[in-house]
Amino acid sequence: MRPLALGFTRRSFAALCGGVAALAASAPVPAEADGLAAFLDLSARLTGFPAEALDSTFGGALLRALVESGHGAALDGLLRGADGTDFSALETEIIAAWYSGVLPTASGNVVGTLYGALVWAAADFAAPPGVCAGTGSWGQPPVPTEPNAQFA
């Protein structure tokens, strides 16, 4: 293959065009980035984890799934701070999605993340299946706990 005048081959030019198109498609527009930041702030309030600790990729997927499944108006109300003292069904759904890693889509639930689910950070004594908690951790006996110690 003969290089083009700019020093590119057809293959490298095609790869460059494909990469630019993929980058442009995945780059959020400023309004979407602001919406994601507001959603991550709402999620931080609901989950108890700081917004910086939340996975923005999963957060974006969760936000899209909620909007596409018809929760756009209710979500907009939550983002503006219009919530009551009790958790709404949508707030419960957002919390469940973050902790389980499951996205509630219009066509049914879809696993969005396994290792990034907040359950593993909240239950610090457990690790996702197939993930070692540290060198030799699988060979150690479990740490004994007193049942119902917090209620005594």
Secondary structure per residue as TSV (DSSP state, phi and psi in degrees):
chain	resnum	aa	ss	phi	psi
A	1	M	-	360.0	131.9
A	2	R	-	-87.0	130.4
A	3	P	-	-65.4	150.0
A	4	L	-	-72.7	174.3
A	5	A	T	-61.5	-27.0
A	6	L	T	-87.7	1.9
A	7	G	S	92.1	7.5
A	8	F	-	-97.5	145.3
A	9	T	-	-89.8	168.7
A	10	R	H	-61.3	-39.4
A	11	R	H	-64.4	-45.5
A	12	S	H	-68.6	-33.5
A	13	F	H	-66.6	-42.9
A	14	A	H	-64.2	-40.4
A	15	A	H	-65.2	-40.1
A	16	L	H	-63.1	-45.3
A	17	C	H	-62.8	-42.3
A	18	G	H	-64.8	-39.3
A	19	G	H	-66.7	-40.7
A	20	V	H	-65.6	-41.5
A	21	A	H	-65.1	-41.3
A	22	A	H	-66.3	-40.0
A	23	L	H	-65.1	-42.9
A	24	A	H	-65.5	-36.1
A	25	A	H	-71.4	-31.5
A	26	S	H	-91.8	-13.9
A	27	A	S	-75.0	125.8
A	28	P	-	-73.5	143.2
A	29	V	-	-75.5	157.3
A	30	P	H	-54.5	-38.9
A	31	A	H	-65.4	-39.5
A	32	E	H	-67.1	-39.5
A	33	A	H	-63.9	-40.0
A	34	D	H	-65.1	-40.9
A	35	G	H	-63.5	-39.7
A	36	L	H	-66.7	-41.8
A	37	A	H	-61.9	-42.2
A	38	A	H	-65.1	-39.4
A	39	F	H	-66.7	-39.7
A	40	L	H	-65.4	-36.4
A	41	D	H	-64.8	-43.9
A	42	L	H	-61.2	-44.4
A	43	S	H	-63.1	-37.8
A	44	A	H	-63.4	-41.7
A	45	R	H	-64.1	-40.7
A	46	L	H	-74.9	-38.0
A	47	T	H	-90.3	-22.7
A	48	G	S	87.9	1.2
A	49	F	S	-99.6	145.8
A	50	P	-	-64.5	150.1
A	51	A	G	-58.1	-32.6
A	52	E	G	-67.8	-24.5
A	53	A	G	-84.6	-11.6
A	54	L	S	-85.2	141.9
A	55	D	-	-74.5	112.3
A	56	S	H	-68.1	-27.9
A	57	T	H	-66.7	-47.4
A	58	F	H	-66.4	-38.0
A	59	G	H	-60.7	-41.9
A	60	G	H	-64.8	-41.0
A	61	A	H	-66.1	-39.4
A	62	L	H	-66.0	-43.1
A	63	L	H	-60.4	-46.6
A	64	R	H	-61.7	-42.4
A	65	A	H	-63.6	-39.5
A	66	L	H	-67.7	-41.6
A	67	V	I	-67.0	-44.2
A	68	E	I	-68.5	-23.3
A	69	S	I	-93.1	12.7
A	70	G	I	93.3	14.3
A	71	H	I	-99.0	15.5
A	72	G	H	-58.7	-47.7
A	73	A	H	-66.7	-44.4
A	74	A	H	-66.1	-38.1
A	75	L	H	-65.9	-39.6
A	76	D	H	-60.7	-40.7
A	77	G	H	-62.5	-41.5
A	78	L	H	-64.8	-40.3
A	79	L	H	-67.1	-26.4
A	80	R	T	-87.3	-1.1
A	81	G	T	91.2	12.4
A	82	A	-	-89.7	77.0
A	83	D	-	-131.0	157.2
A	84	G	-	-91.7	-166.1
A	85	T	S	-78.7	-29.7
A	86	D	S	-91.0	151.8
A	87	F	-	-70.3	132.2
A	88	S	-	-78.9	168.2
A	89	A	H	-61.4	-36.6
A	90	L	H	-67.3	-42.0
A	91	E	H	-61.5	-41.5
A	92	T	H	-63.4	-39.4
A	93	E	H	-65.1	-39.2
A	94	I	H	-65.4	-45.3
A	95	I	H	-61.3	-46.6
A	96	A	H	-61.4	-38.9
A	97	A	H	-65.3	-44.6
A	98	W	H	-63.8	-43.3
A	99	Y	H	-75.5	-32.5
A	100	S	H	-92.3	-24.9
A	101	G	-	82.0	12.7
A	102	V	E	-103.1	130.0
A	103	L	E	-91.4	127.7
A	104	P	E	-85.4	95.2
A	105	T	E	-95.3	169.0
A	106	A	T	-64.6	-28.4
A	107	S	T	-95.7	6.2
A	108	G	E	126.3	173.8
A	109	N	E	-74.7	141.5
A	110	V	E	-134.0	136.6
A	111	V	E	-69.7	120.4
A	112	G	-	-95.6	-34.8
A	113	T	-	-158.4	142.6
A	114	L	S	-103.2	-53.1
A	115	Y	T	-76.1	-22.1
A	116	G	T	-91.1	0.3
A	117	A	-	-64.4	139.3
A	118	L	T	-68.8	-14.2
A	119	V	H	-58.5	-33.6
A	120	W	H	-73.7	-28.7
A	121	A	H	-80.0	-34.2
A	122	A	H	-74.5	-40.3
A	123	A	S	-96.8	77.6
A	124	D	T	-67.4	-6.9
A	125	F	T	-87.2	-7.2
A	126	A	-	-119.4	161.8
A	127	A	-	-135.3	155.0
A	128	P	-	-59.0	153.2
A	129	P	T	-55.0	130.6
A	130	G	T	84.9	2.9
A	131	V	-	-110.9	124.6
A	132	C	-	-79.3	134.5
A	133	A	S	-79.8	-5.4
A	134	G	S	155.7	167.0
A	135	T	T	-61.3	123.7
A	136	G	T	78.7	2.2
A	137	S	G	-65.8	-30.6
A	138	W	G	-72.9	-21.8
A	139	G	G	-91.0	-5.9
A	140	Q	S	-87.5	144.5
A	141	P	-	-69.2	154.3
A	142	P	-	-64.2	151.5
A	143	V	-	-73.0	124.1
A	144	P	-	-69.3	137.8
A	145	T	-	-125.9	150.8
A	146	E	-	-86.2	122.1
A	147	P	T	-64.4	136.4
A	148	N	T	58.7	30.2
A	149	A	G	-63.5	-32.3
A	150	Q	G	-71.6	-15.3
A	151	F	G	-98.7	-2.0
A	152	A	-	-77.8	360.0
